[in-house]
């Protein structure tokens, strides 16, 4: 057999990196992608535009996924897990500058005009020095990363153009950031050990939402339902849009704030953030089909406010990911899906069924990681669960019910969790890992009905 031909002239032997240099440079890329993920996680709740929030949620997941690929390769190149963990505890000044800047336009300009283009250029230089054959595993995922970074830059520049931001508007800040970038040729990348985005997180007590949306505190009265079918449907879906949006913002903060967790946790959190953003997008489609628009009604972020109110990281995770996402949302999504089916809106019912698949994954995430974090922090899980449940009940008791009510079959946001409106999805609870005893207690406590489904 002949030997397959390869054009070696494409690789400069003098610039080709060996295993040690490859690992050193990949470790710098790893730190950068980790810091990008944390940085974007901090900004998803802080940018005001809906388009920006949804785009950043996807970019957050893809950057976290890049870090995940690089981490796997670093371990293959014989670095220890301890050493890889240390790479998540260093930064370049450009990241902390963008973390603390108070202008979302400056953040976006710095991210898409300086940081990501510099990263893209370094990726291209690195891939040109990959040894043929033996480093193909790196080349394969680096090509994917390059393609996605190109998309990120294009999307970001488009969003800035849509806002009418010129190239001169943030020139001074961009020049500062260029002086604060990493250096791939330096032995440690000119990265600062012991400092990183989110080490001392600063998160807003309430998220920033699009201009034109009247954002009410959780304890404020909501207006009455319009009283017509179209109006009530618009109100219901509008509520759901912002319920999913605050969920995306909470999971973005998971990536930003929970630095004590393994990267697997952050990668999964980033995926959930993107899931919630996709739910927002599907609901925006539904809202438009029912003749509604964003800002038509006031909106609240009670889940986000309570997340920020709780101090214990374990209780926070239990409240959001175990109770709200796992126990409650799998039932609420079931009710929404069935209600849309009864109204003859099979398209939205189908979309809600996809959403149900995501919610089960989110609930599994919560049960797994909340227990892991409790063990890591030496916190009694059962006590933390009771405290989170009590805090959530107390917080909900402060929320006024909406005046009036909807006569349409779709259960409004804030379903009756303990009464006849509650439908407990037995199949979903089993997929979440609930025991028969846990399910029986939940059914008796809710006082509602049950549903069992065939698994696909």
Phi and psi in degrees as a GROMACS rama.xvg file:
@    title "Ramachandran Plot"
@    xaxis  label "Phi"
@    yaxis  label "Psi"
@TYPE xy
-79.4886  161.163  UNK-2
-90.547  128.351  UNK-3
-56.8636  136.842  UNK-4
-78.7112  145.244  UNK-5
-141.666  139.87  UNK-6
-84.4764  93.124  UNK-7
-72.3838  -12.9496  UNK-8
-68.1947  -13.6627  UNK-9
-75.7702  -13.3913  UNK-10
-117.133  125.418  UNK-11
-83.0293  111.092  UNK-12
-57.1172  -30.1162  UNK-13
-70.8399  -23.5134  UNK-14
-102.391  -4.85705  UNK-15
-66.7213  131.38  UNK-16
-90.0984  144.544  UNK-17
-85.7707  -175.098  UNK-18
-60.0206  -43.0357  UNK-19
-63.5873  -46.3  UNK-20
-66.3818  -37.4225  UNK-21
-60.4122  -49.1066  UNK-22
-63.6426  -39.0594  UNK-23
-62.4857  -45.8121  UNK-24
-71.7093  -40.0821  UNK-25
-62.4841  -33.6221  UNK-26
-65.4056  -33.5986  UNK-27
-68.2993  -44.5118  UNK-28
-58.8882  -39.4295  UNK-29
-59.9633  -49.498  UNK-30
-58.2058  -42.5699  UNK-31
-63.801  -45.4085  UNK-32
-66.7361  -36.9633  UNK-33
-62.7272  -47.7541  UNK-34
-65.245  -37.683  UNK-35
-60.3417  -42.752  UNK-36
-62.5745  -47.6533  UNK-37
-62.3343  -43.842  UNK-38
-60.5369  -49.4387  UNK-39
-65.6585  -36.5282  UNK-40
-58.7128  -36.0851  UNK-41
-70.9895  -24.285  UNK-42
-98.2772  -16.9964  UNK-43
-54.769  -43.7808  UNK-44
-76.089  -13.0158  UNK-45
-97.7125  -26.3412  UNK-46
-75.3499  151.111  UNK-47
-94.9902  -31.1438  UNK-48
-74.4969  138.849  UNK-49
-63.5819  -42.4633  UNK-50
-61.6691  -39.6796  UNK-51
-66.6394  -42.5492  UNK-52
-61.3496  -44.8101  UNK-53
-69.2336  -39.8597  UNK-54
-66.1386  -44.0632  UNK-55
-64.9461  -33.3037  UNK-56
-63.4133  -40.9492  UNK-57
-69.181  -44.0062  UNK-58
-62.1271  -38.3624  UNK-59
-55.5333  -48.7988  UNK-60
-64.5386  -43.3097  UNK-61
-67.6306  -37.4717  UNK-62
-66.2776  -39.9751  UNK-63
-63.9281  -35.9395  UNK-64
-67.636  -37.2822  UNK-65
-59.2441  -47.079  UNK-66
-59.7302  -37.6096  UNK-67
-63.982  -44.9018  UNK-68
-60.5263  -44.6789  UNK-69
-66.1204  -38.8545  UNK-70
-60.1824  -43.8411  UNK-71
-60.321  -43.0173  UNK-72
-67.8189  -38.9209  UNK-73
-60.4368  -40.2371  UNK-74
-67.2002  -35.7723  UNK-75
-65.2651  -31.3274  UNK-76
-84.484  14.9881  UNK-77
79.8925  22.2664  UNK-78
-82.1692  148.516  UNK-79
-80.9113  157.237  UNK-80
-61.0666  -36.9918  UNK-81
-60.7902  -42.4871  UNK-82
-65.9544  -41.7468  UNK-83
-62.9907  -40.7715  UNK-84
-58.6433  -37.0035  UNK-85
-64.8184  -27.6015  UNK-86
-68.6023  -15.678  UNK-87
-89.2604  6.11399  UNK-88
-121.666  44.5129  UNK-89
-152.569  163.755  UNK-90
-157.124  172.35  UNK-91
-109.498  147.82  UNK-92
-56.1839  -28.8416  UNK-93
-58.9864  -32.0953  UNK-94
-72.8777  -45.5163  UNK-95
-70.698  -29.5458  UNK-96
-60.3322  -47.2953  UNK-97
-71.4077  -26.3566  UNK-98
-63.4196  -39.5626  UNK-99
-102.17  -3.19915  UNK-100
-64.3001  144.158  UNK-101
-102.966  14.5886  UNK-102
-124.498  117.719  UNK-103
-66.5411  -29.8596  UNK-104
-66.4853  -42.1101  UNK-105
-62.5828  -40.6285  UNK-106
-59.8491  -50.1806  UNK-107
-65.9161  -39.9632  UNK-108
-64.0725  -42.9712  UNK-109
-65.3273  -39.1447  UNK-110
-67.7592  -48.9613  UNK-111
-93.4357  -17.1556  UNK-112
-102.851  -20.3484  UNK-113
-121.012  -62.6123  UNK-114
-66.4096  -53.5192  UNK-115
-68.7268  -38.6739  UNK-116
-61.2149  -38.2185  UNK-117
-65.5546  -40.1811  UNK-118
-65.0264  -42.4776  UNK-119
-59.8682  -43.5271  UNK-120
-62.7626  -40.77  UNK-121
-67.5523  -38.6431  UNK-122
-59.6377  -43.0951  UNK-123
-63.7172  -42.4787  UNK-124
-64.1342  -37.522  UNK-125
-67.4104  -43.7656  UNK-126
-67.4036  -27.5276  UNK-127
-68.6194  -19.7397  UNK-128
-105.284  10.0198  UNK-129
-73.6266  126.427  UNK-130
-61.1099  135.493  UNK-131
-58.5989  150.086  UNK-132
69.1794  -64.4725  UNK-133
-70.5381  -24.9229  UNK-134
-109.153  20.2936  UNK-135
-58.1486  -33.3836  UNK-136
-58.2401  -37.8218  UNK-137
-68.9397  -45.0658  UNK-138
-59.2735  -40.4725  UNK-139
-60.2269  -51.3861  UNK-140
-79.7332  -25.7444  UNK-141
-66.1317  -34.4132  UNK-142
-64.0601  -39.363  UNK-143
-64.4917  -42.9524  UNK-144
-62.1526  -45.0233  UNK-145
-58.1889  -45.3079  UNK-146
-61.5251  -41.4195  UNK-147
-72.5072  -36.3903  UNK-148
-64.6032  -37.1079  UNK-149
-61.2462  -41.9661  UNK-150
-64.2575  -41.1646  UNK-151
-59.7042  -46.8787  UNK-152
-62.5021  -45.4515  UNK-153
-60.2121  -43.8278  UNK-154
-65.8154  -44.0292  UNK-155
-63.4118  -43.0485  UNK-156
-64.2555  -36.2365  UNK-157
-64.779  -42.2774  UNK-158
-64.0196  -40.1661  UNK-159
-64.9495  -40.5945  UNK-160
-63.9686  -39.5624  UNK-161
-60.9649  -29.172  UNK-162
-85.3014  -3.76271  UNK-163
76.2666  24.8267  UNK-164
-82.6769  122.432  UNK-165
-87.8144  169.361  UNK-166
-69.4933  -19.5669  UNK-167
-89.977  -13.4671  UNK-168
-63.8954  -34.2298  UNK-169
-123.071  28.4273  UNK-170
-60.7482  -41.3223  UNK-171
-64.4798  -45.8477  UNK-172
-64.8108  -38.7957  UNK-173
-64.8465  -38.184  UNK-174
-63.0564  -39.1693  UNK-175
-62.0796  -44.7632  UNK-176
-62.1254  -37.5176  UNK-177
-62.8793  -31.872  UNK-178
-74.864  -15.0996  UNK-179
-105.364  6.56284  UNK-180
-71.5553  162.739  UNK-181
-69.5983  174.325  UNK-182
-134.96  107.583  UNK-183
-64.1388  -23.6397  UNK-184
-84.7809  -17.0006  UNK-185
-74.9057  152.194  UNK-186
-58.1448  -40.3849  UNK-187
-113.116  17.5352  UNK-188
73.6885  11.6393  UNK-189
56.32  36.2102  UNK-190
-97.201  145.898  UNK-191
-94.6428  118.803  UNK-192
-73.1137  147.086  UNK-193
83.1668  -0.567799  UNK-194
-127.073  142.693  UNK-195
-164.308  159.067  UNK-196
-62.0655  129.71  UNK-197
89.6958  1.06268  UNK-198
-59.8578  -42.2125  UNK-199
-125.32  78.5497  UNK-200
-63.3986  141.973  UNK-201
-122.725  102.664  UNK-202
-116.528  141.888  UNK-203
-68.1062  143.061  UNK-204
-64.8505  -25.2052  UNK-205
-137.074  145.835  UNK-206
-70.7826  157.233  UNK-207
-89.5262  127.799  UNK-208
-116.743  168.374  UNK-209
-56.9197  147.779  UNK-210
-57.1273  139.286  UNK-211
97.0503  -10.3392  UNK-212
-96.958  121.795  UNK-213
-79.717  104.952  UNK-214
-91.9273  118.404  UNK-215
-100.454  147.395  UNK-216
-65.8987  158.435  UNK-217
-59.3506  -29.1937  UNK-218
-88.1287  -0.965562  UNK-219
-81.1684  155.515  UNK-220
-70.4846  142.124  UNK-221
-99.1699  151.537  UNK-222
-69.1421  164.219  UNK-223
-66.453  156.837  UNK-224
-65.8725  149.168  UNK-225
-59.4483  -30.0694  UNK-226
94.8807  1.58142  UNK-227
-116.344  160.103  UNK-228
-59.3016  -51.9324  UNK-229
-62.4955  -43.9442  UNK-230
-63.8316  -43.0789  UNK-231
-65.6876  -39.1185  UNK-232
-64.4764  -42.0245  UNK-233
-60.5063  -42.0044  UNK-234
-65.5275  -44.8023  UNK-235
-60.033  -49.9576  UNK-236
-68.7306  -36.2368  UNK-237
-59.9622  -43.8899  UNK-238
-59.4542  -42.887  UNK-239
-66.3312  -37.1394  UNK-240
-54.7017  -47.6354  UNK-241
-80.0797  -21.5461  UNK-242
-66.2445  -43.7869  UNK-243
-70.2857  -34.5431  UNK-244
-64.8649  -44.0485  UNK-245
-66.5246  -28.8758  UNK-246
-65.6685  -43.1367  UNK-247
-59.9547  -39.7178  UNK-248
-69.1227  -35.8891  UNK-249
-66.1315  -45.5038  UNK-250
-71.0026  -26.1182  UNK-251
-63.6015  -38.2775  UNK-252
-69.0724  -28.0173  UNK-253
-55.5961  -45.918  UNK-254
-66.0002  -37.7052  UNK-255
-74.3589  -42.7844  UNK-256
-97.4009  -30.6348  UNK-257
-90.1885  58.5625  UNK-258
-68.281  -16.4156  UNK-259
-76.6822  -8.50568  UNK-260
-90.6258  157.166  UNK-261
-62.0057  160.534  UNK-262
-64.7619  -26.9555  UNK-263
-55.7744  -39.9991  UNK-264
-61.6926  -45.658  UNK-265
-67.7653  -38.996  UNK-266
-61.0195  -45.2839  UNK-267
-67.348  -38.5225  UNK-268
-62.6363  -42.0324  UNK-269
-63.5388  -37.7935  UNK-270
-63.9854  -40.1013  UNK-271
-66.92  -38.7586  UNK-272
-56.4528  -45.9384  UNK-273
-65.2276  -39.5608  UNK-274
-54.8803  -49.2619  UNK-275
-64.5061  -36.4092  UNK-276
-64.8853  -38.3882  UNK-277
-66.0422  -34.6402  UNK-278
-63.9801  -39.4178  UNK-279
-59.1058  -45.3669  UNK-280
-63.4134  -41.8329  UNK-281
-67.0938  -35.4763  UNK-282
-73.6165  -31.0197  UNK-283
-62.7252  -37.0327  UNK-284
-63.3907  -44.2124  UNK-285
-63.7587  -44.1261  UNK-286
-58.568  -43.0019  UNK-287
-65.2962  -39.7415  UNK-288
-65.0365  -27.9978  UNK-289
-91.3661  8.13555  UNK-290
84.3515  14.0522  UNK-291
-99.5873  176.728  UNK-292
-152.404  157.107  UNK-293
-64.6353  131.673  UNK-294
94.3991  -1.71826  UNK-295
-65.9914  -30.1376  UNK-296
-130.774  160.893  UNK-297
-64.4876  163.938  UNK-298
-141.912  155.322  UNK-299
-127.137  163.676  UNK-300
-132.876  62.257  UNK-301
-63.8904  -38.1163  UNK-302
-64.6333  -41.911  UNK-303
-65.0198  -44.8216  UNK-304
-61.5004  -40.9889  UNK-305
-70.8556  -35.887  UNK-306
-58.5903  -44.0011  UNK-307
-71.8404  -25.495  UNK-308
-73.4093  -38.6283  UNK-309
-71.2553  142.015  UNK-310
-97.5538  -35.3746  UNK-311
-74.1778  124.153  UNK-312
-62.5068  -30.6783  UNK-313
-71.274  -45.2403  UNK-314
-63.1023  -38.7868  UNK-315
-56.9717  -48.7354  UNK-316
-65.766  -39.2736  UNK-317
-64.2558  -46.6486  UNK-318
-58.365  -45.6823  UNK-319
-82.0451  -54.092  UNK-320
-90.4545  -25.8939  UNK-321
-94.1427  -50.5546  UNK-322
-82.7995  -59.273  UNK-323
-67.5832  -49.8168  UNK-324
-78.6468  -40.3745  UNK-325
-87.4211  -60.669  UNK-326
-70.6721  -48.3144  UNK-327
-86.9106  -49.9183  UNK-328
-66.2869  -31.9874  UNK-329
-63.3565  -30.6092  UNK-330
-79.1914  -43.2148  UNK-331
-61.1207  -43.4453  UNK-332
-62.9932  -35.9738  UNK-333
-61.7422  -45.6248  UNK-334
-62.4727  -42.6895  UNK-335
-63.2291  -45.6752  UNK-336
-59.0718  -48.4412  UNK-337
-66.0896  -35.539  UNK-338
-66.3979  -42.213  UNK-339
-64.334  -37.0385  UNK-340
-61.6079  -42.99  UNK-341
-63.8858  -31.4251  UNK-342
-82.5254  -3.23211  UNK-343
83.7324  9.55052  UNK-344
-93.2501  77.7948  UNK-345
-68.2016  -29.6199  UNK-346
-64.7803  -49.2963  UNK-347
-66.1348  -36.0639  UNK-348
-61.0193  -41.6679  UNK-349
-63.9353  -43.1331  UNK-350
-62.2222  -38.5911  UNK-351
-66.4774  -30.1955  UNK-352
-69.4515  -37.7706  UNK-353
-63.411  -39.504  UNK-354
-62.5529  -36.3065  UNK-355
-60.7124  -40.5343  UNK-356
-59.4009  -41.1853  UNK-357
-64.7135  -42.2006  UNK-358
-62.7778  -35.3428  UNK-359
-64.8583  -43.1035  UNK-360
-60.8427  -40.8834  UNK-361
-64.6642  -39.9292  UNK-362
-67.1599  -39.0148  UNK-363
-62.5281  -41.5011  UNK-364
-55.9655  -47.6215  UNK-365
-62.8378  -47.8166  UNK-366
-63.9146  -36.8543  UNK-367
-72.2994  -49.3878  UNK-368
-81.2618  -29.8251  UNK-369
-65.0688  -40.6886  UNK-370
-68.6653  -38.5137  UNK-371
-64.0914  -43.1228  UNK-372
-68.0117  -38.3753  UNK-373
-60.9734  -42.1403  UNK-374
-65.2788  -42.1114  UNK-375
-62.7835  -40.4057  UNK-376
-92.2351  5.08599  UNK-377
57.7237  47.6627  UNK-378
-111.025  136.021  UNK-379
-70.5564  117.04  UNK-380
-63.2649  -45.0416  UNK-381
-62.7055  -40.8729  UNK-382
-65.5461  -40.7107  UNK-383
-65.0773  -37.7515  UNK-384
-63.1322  -45.7346  UNK-385
-62.7854  -40.0149  UNK-386
-66.4005  -40.6054  UNK-387
-66.2893  -41.6143  UNK-388
-62.3231  -43.8955  UNK-389
-65.365  -42.9298  UNK-390
-63.8452  -39.2565  UNK-391
-67.2521  -41.6604  UNK-392
-63.8989  -43.0938  UNK-393
-63.5059  -41.1996  UNK-394
-65.9029  -42.7962  UNK-395
-66.2782  -31.4572  UNK-396
-64.8904  -21.6333  UNK-397
-83.3465  -10.3675  UNK-398
-85.3647  124.117  UNK-399
-72.2206  142.885  UNK-400
-70.476  152.459  UNK-401
-63.9303  140.398  UNK-402
-72.5401  144.349  UNK-403
73.8841  -153.782  UNK-404
-175.266  166.39  UNK-405
-102.519  136.417  UNK-406
-90.5549  -6.15254  UNK-407
-75.1456  155.594  UNK-408
-72.065  -14.4707  UNK-409
-71.3912  123.936  UNK-410
-67.4566  127.57  UNK-411
-73.3789  167.369  UNK-412
-58.3823  133.286  UNK-413
89.5862  50.0033  UNK-414
-58.483  151.225  UNK-415
-66.2278  101.146  UNK-416
-81.4008  -11.028  UNK-417
-121.531  4.96744  UNK-418
-122.547  -161.745  UNK-419
-68.0315  -18.3745  UNK-420
-74.8123  -17.3292  UNK-421
-75.117  129.893  UNK-422
-117.273  116.11  UNK-423
-88.5647  120.924  UNK-424
-85.7694  99.4243  UNK-425
-62.8522  -41.9679  UNK-426
-62.0676  -44.6307  UNK-427
-61.7714  -41.9304  UNK-428
-64.6704  -36.0387  UNK-429
-67.1644  -39.5862  UNK-430
-65.3682  -27.96  UNK-431
-76.7447  -12.2745  UNK-432
98.5911  12.4474  UNK-433
-68.8968  139.533  UNK-434
-78.5976  165.488  UNK-435
-59.9901  -37.07  UNK-436
-65.6972  -42.4523  UNK-437
-62.934  -41.2056  UNK-438
-65.9869  -42.3349  UNK-439
-60.427  -43.6413  UNK-440
-63.2347  -39.8879  UNK-441
-66.4023  -41.2035  UNK-442
-65.3346  -44.4674  UNK-443
-64.5767  -40.5263  UNK-444
-67.5966  -39.4225  UNK-445
-71.5953  -34.6118  UNK-446
73.9646  9.94368  UNK-447
-100.507  -156.164  UNK-448
-103.632  175.57  UNK-449
-127.334  160.596  UNK-450
-141.474  136.835  UNK-451
-123.083  137.992  UNK-452
-123.822  156.734  UNK-453
-77.3197  133.676  UNK-454
-76.9417  150.987  UNK-455
